[in-house]
Structures are given as structure tokens and as C-alpha cells.
Amino acid sequence: MNSHTTSPSAAETLAAGAAVPALLAPPADPPAARVGMRFIFAYAFAYAGFWIACLMPGVVTLALKVQTLVGPDAAAGALSLIAGVGVLLPLLVMPVVGRLSDRTTARMGMRRPYLLAGALGVVVFGVVMAVASNIPALLAAYALYSVAANLIGTPLLAVISDRVPVEQRGVVSGLVGLTLPLGMIGGTFIVQLVSANTLLTFLLPPMIAAVSVLVFIALINDRRLSKEAPKPMLSISEIAASFWVNPRRHPDFAWAWFSRLLFVTAYGFLTTYQAFYLLNHIGSRPDEIPQQIFLSTVALSVTTILTSMVGGRLSDFLRRRKAFVLTSAAVYGIALIIASLVTGFNGFLVAMGIAGVGYGAFLAVDLALVTDVLPDKKNAGKDMAVFNMSSTLANAVAPAIAPVVLSIGGGSYSALFLVAGAVAIAGGIAILPVRSVR
């Protein structure tokens, strides 16, 4: 079976109400044209800003904010509620946004309107999170902030399919992998510098993201649709179809989706509960946490940087993706298992350095793999939004499962990280059934 087919199944066509892909005009910038350094660096800058905005609340600021609101005893449960429920709204919204962006005929392009809305939204709701005085207000603000962050991330993912030819996707995806550790280093460095000021810890990361998005919009031409192309009304059935890619018709996409779900769930255990791991398992003081998270981020990021670009280039050169995804997920899982066994902060830093080796290669090659198995290149925004649902859902699954694991393990964060390691390894194994990519 060819997973690159652009013809929707009968079920998908019936659900959508019409064969929408056939109505779309060709992109203004042919995907076959190689992208230059201007595009690559502007794209990398925008993606780094996205990571800073997306990750900083979950990595540092939310945990500390929650602890000040409810105290240390109730903090883990409250954080699980916010992190789990807070991502459900973008889970519902983003596939629809992806489909809308595929049919947007604005003069500025298909993706730019959503990038602008996201840039404004993260700044506004970052401030709201900072001033929230109770858990319900913080949860609502975080949910809307997550939607705004995804308004940046989902269109950026679609841009790879819009603009980047297959032979450059490993390199560009590797660069995306590189932006995550750079964003993490920059974000945690800024947060620990201004940790005494709650407003700045929540405001500066989204402001950086907004600037990076504006630079990308100013420098890069967007894909555009013809206004003359007839488009059906967005019906309820078509909205419902936005959440679905038929796994029987497109099994390679389904396996890539499931692999990312498992891997990001493992990553969610680490990022969401790292602060509590340091407080309860390592025995760190609350005032040490911002700096320790910054140091652990540096340890993970240095090795991530080394492997992300190398992994992407090697996968392009060897024309292989699956072996890289499997090996990198296994390395990352083993690192989390090591973290579950150490008893001091220095041991945790070593584990994070090993985790970065697997994390960088996984991000670089996994993203290249999924762009190779997209069901319909003309509906890249919708399909990449469906793929991105795996990450969003994982960020809800991790905090939902974590309290159960902690309860069974007697409150042990060692047990939580042990489970996280096993889940990451399973994510690598889940890529093996993919057939159309080596």
C-alpha cells in the first residue's frame, strides 16, 4: 500500500461532505524547490520561540505557582489537574484550526493569520496565569495559553510539508530538534534569572515567542490558496473529520502517531514532575529548584544538540528513519530508568546527559518520518494537526497516569521515572510496523 496517496477514502469523503483536497489550488511555492539558509534560520528562530513559550510553564513556573497557591502537600494533585485538563481544550481546537488553515485564502497566506493569533494569545494568557489567585483561574488561563501556543506550533509543522522537499526534511527536522534544547536552555535561564518576580517568569517566555513569530512572518513567504477555488461550507461532519485519519487506510501514519504518543508521554512524566522529583526524591530545597532545572536542562540540551543535527543528516544520507527512531527512544528510556535509580543531583545530571542523546535523534528523525507518511500533502495542516494531537494527548495522559503510579509506588518518584523509561522504549518499538519508510 502506498501511504502517500492523496485520494481520501470513501469513509473520509462521506464524513467530510466533499472531496476537499481536489478543490485546493496548488501552493504558490512548489515544495520541490530547495529552501535556503534564510528560510532555515527564520524557521528555527520561530520554532525556538515556540518551544520557550510552550515548555516553560510546564517545566518550571506552573509547579512553583501551584505550590504557592495550595501548599506542598496538595501541589502534586493540583498540578496533575491543571496539566491534564489544561491540554484538553487545544486537543479539541487544533485539528479544526489545522483544517481551516488548509483552506484559508487570506492575502497574507494560509498559516500567517494563525501564527499572529498565537503570538498575541501567549502573551495575554501568560499574564493571566501570573496573576491567577486560585487553581480554577490558573487552569482556565493555562488551557487558553495552550491553545495559543498550538496556534503557533501547528502551522509551523505544516510549513515543513508546504515548503521543504523530501531530501531536506531530515536536515530541517534535525534543526527543529536542535531548537528545543536551545529553547529550553534560554527559557530556563531567563526564568531562573527572574525567579523572584512571578509576572516576569510567566511573561518573558511568551514575549520571546511573539518576537520570533513576527520575524518569521516578515521574512518568509507563506503558501497561498486561490480565492477563486470553490470551497464548501465547513459543516459539522467536516469538523468531525478534522479529528480523524483512517488508521486502516493509512497505517504508517497511525503507527507514527502512536509512537509519538508514547514517547511524549514519557517526556511528560519528566517535565511535569521534575520539580517534585528534585524536591521529594533528591531532597532539594524549593529555592534551589529553578537553578537545578536550568542545569539539568543544559546537561540534556548539550547532548541533544550534538545528536539532533547529526541524526537528521544521517537519516537523509542513509534514507533510513525507523532504526534511528527505535534506537533513540531506547536510549532515552534507559536514561529515565537511570534517573529513577540515582539518589543525588549529580547522578541526575548524568542521566539527563544520556537522555539528550536519545531525545535529539528522536525529535530529528521522527518529524522527518511523519512528513514522509502524511496521508494527503494538500491537507498537510489538518493532518499535521491530527499528528500533533498525539503530543497534546500525551501531555494529558502523563498527569492522568502519574497519580496512579505514585499511589501504587507509595509516592515514589523513582517508580514514576521507571515507568516513564519503559513507556519511552515502547514508543520506539511502535515504529517498527511502518512499511513505506525504511
Helices and strands as residue ranges (DSSP letters): H 10-16, G 20-23, H 37-56, I 57-61, H 62-70, H 72-86, H 88-102, H 112-131, H 135-163, G 166-168, H 169-193, H 198-219, H 236-241, H 251-277, I 278-282, G 286-288, H 289-318, H 322-341, H 345-372, G 377-379, H 380-408, H 413-429
